[in-house]
């Protein structure tokens, strides 16, 4: 098995971590900064500052965002398909078959 090509030091919630990934260095840093921001948002909204609790609540928040994006993407495709079918029907009505 091939080992990941990039090793990056990141700082999340006051701790340093070494991340090994096939992703680009800047991408890994961006993801780590996003997680850190989410954890800071949780700290700002809750009285319990336990790192484990903050991490779990941040993970739930990120998972919620992911699920919502997936749902939007799926319904967006359906809407797009409906619109495309409407346009095709309209074109079929307006353009005589002999023109094609």
Protein Blocks (a to p, Z undefined) as FASTA:
>chain_A
ZZdfbdcdddeehiacddddfbdfklmmmmmmmmmmmmmmmmmmpmblcfklmmmmmmmm
mmmmmmmmmmmmmmmmmmmmmmmmmmmmmmmmmmcfklZZ
